[in-house]
Amino acid sequence: MTSPWHGTADWDVGQLVTAADLNAQVRDNVGYLFERPLTVITSDRGSDFVTTSTSFVNVHIDDMALTLTLAGTRARVTFQGNFRIQTSSPGTGRVYLDIAVDGIRQAGDDGLVVAQVISDDYVPLAFSWVVTGLIPGTHMFTLQWRATASVGSPTATLFAGAATSAYDMHPQFSVEEF
């Protein structure tokens, strides 16, 4: 169980400090620092994730969405995964990633990160993003993506442990109070 965080006390000269005071200020606060709320998903599915959407959509509401209850106002979100980006005609293909917190995209415009390939190729992507200004309480963090192509239609695949030959990889998505 995660220890609660207690605001730092201001001690007065001559103040009697009790065991409860020290437990809250030392034991609980140090415990919180080492046991901060953290949730992690490592995907191992029977199929990979695929999108042809040119607008940001959730990667998968069950496997790439996390709920975390925060005592503070910021969280660190991390992701790593391996992608295949294809276009229906020879040209440039891109996959863009973003996160949504409680349904609101965080980076806006073109998201947090982008990978670009020519026609059909494989690329790893990873990011770490700190979300600030959160209200203490429960929040949902969702990985979102979209694909584009300079010519033709795009297809982006996120390998998710589906036994794809030479690409049986497992993406990881995590959120930690920070």
Buried (B, 14 or more C-beta within 10 A) or exposed (E): EBBEBBEEEEEEEEEEEEEEBEBBBEEBBEBBEEEBBBBEBEBBBEEBBBBBBEEBBBBBEEBBBBEBEBBBEEBBBBBBBBBBBBBBEEEBBBBBBBBBBEEEBBBEEBBBBEBBBEBEEBBEBEBEBEBEEBEEEEBBBBBBBBBBBBEBBBBBBBBBBBEBEEBEBBBBBBBBBB
